[in-house]
Amino acid sequence: MKSFVPCLFEFLIGTVSKLCRWLASEIIVIIADSFYFIRLKRVTERLYRAAMRVSPTNWRYFYEHAQLVHNDFKRPLEALENIEVALSLNKNRPELYELRAMIYLKRNEYEKVLRNLDQIELGRLERTGLLFGRAVCRKILGQYSLALQDYDIILKGNPVDVESIKGKAECLFNLNRLEEAMEAANRGLKLNAVHEDLLRCAVDIELRRENYEPAVMFANRLVSASGCAAYTYDMRANALEGYGELDRALKDRRQAVELVPTASGYWNSLALLYAQTGNNKEALKCYNKAIKLNPQDAKLRINRGVTFEEKGDFEKAFNDFDLAVSLDGNNADSYYFRARNLFDMGEMDKCERDINMAIKLADKDPFSFYLRGKVHEKRKDLAGALSDYSQAIVLDQEFAPAYKRRGAVYFDLGEKAKAHADSIKAHELQG
């Protein structure tokens, strides 16, 4: 009996102490919220800190302080630290995962966003709108099938959500389900005929389907909807090139560089079109401007090198291809074009070294096997030439030059029937 009384007294004292701390911290929070209402945010933040000290086992105070420092003071790391403490006290509060996901979203840490959203039940994600955020993150990370599932759930509840329709169209496009993508894009455009992203998606879909006339039509609408943004002229030029209207495409490419003269990509596209129309002089001027803006881009060096080749200036072409290899040693194209240049200059050993590297980096390119076949043929290695020409044809069954050269090799090997068959096939493909 003597031991019972002190224990009871200790229990009562502890309970009263906890109650007092809880009551004190609640009063502090009420006062903090009042100060926040009158925009005294720094006072509010200090009071929340006080509540956390008085009641360090209450997850809610850490959560609300995290919200405050993230939303009003832009201190995401401190907010994340408070969320960690809150989760150590209570792992079953979905709002903690929601807030942490939102912080990671603003930091573009999409995988961490998904890990947090996965802790929240689907129904809550739908109610809070976070399901759309999960779909966007999945799409950004290339998880198109999973993102598509999320968009379908959203659209089942709200079939006129244009942003989700746009997201669905983009996912279908990236999954190469082009007819479904076009259906989704058209559905969205019926709801909002000037939606810029949907129009851009429609242009991309039609370009991939090689439906150039409707691509031009959508691009016309996109130019207007965007307020004549530079990228829309670039997109319309792509459609016009496919449609065969090169003069109009050239006007659009010039307009794009006029609007954004610091974009090396627009200068590169204009140069490519000049080269396509045979105006190598203007093409080189554009490549020079692009390279000045972005001297580390290996692709620009390759493209200018090709133009030098077409002019017969093999030394300048080699210098560009050589620099492209230095800038990007993992780019198969850099090695391929340098190899092609070396072949034209009669440097067979160096050419073979480069073309072997190109094939090592990209073993599905028929042009690389074709070029190596030519090297073998030049050296009278007919077996090697036959093997590489055949591989080029396996990779591209409409590669007419490979049939032509393989036919010549068969002829040299005395296989006249095969030589004749390849010659006929090459002639059919070349029209």
Secondary structure, 3 states (H helix, E strand, C coil): CCCHHHHHHHHHHHHHHHHHHHHHHHHHHHHHHHHHHCCCHHHHHHHHHHHHHHCCCCHHHHHHHHHHHHHCCCCHHHHHHHHHHHHHHCCCCHHHHHHHHHHHHHCCCHHHHHHHHCCCCHHHHHHHCHHHHHHHHHHHCCCHHHHHHHHHHHHHHCCCCHHHHHHHHHHHHHCCCHHHHHHHHHHHHHHCCCCHHHHHHHHHHHHHCCCHHHHHHHHHHHHHHCCCCHHHHHHHHHHHHHHCCHHHHHHHHHHHHHHCCCCHHHHHHHHHHHHHCCCHHHHHHHHHHHHHHCCCCHHHHHHHHHHHHHCCCHHHHHHHHHHHHHHCCCCHHHHHHHHHHHHHCCCHHHHHHHHHHHHHHCCCCHHHHHHHHHHHHHCCCHHHHHHHHHHHHHHCCCCHHHHHHHHHHHHHCCCHHHHHHHHHHHHHHHC
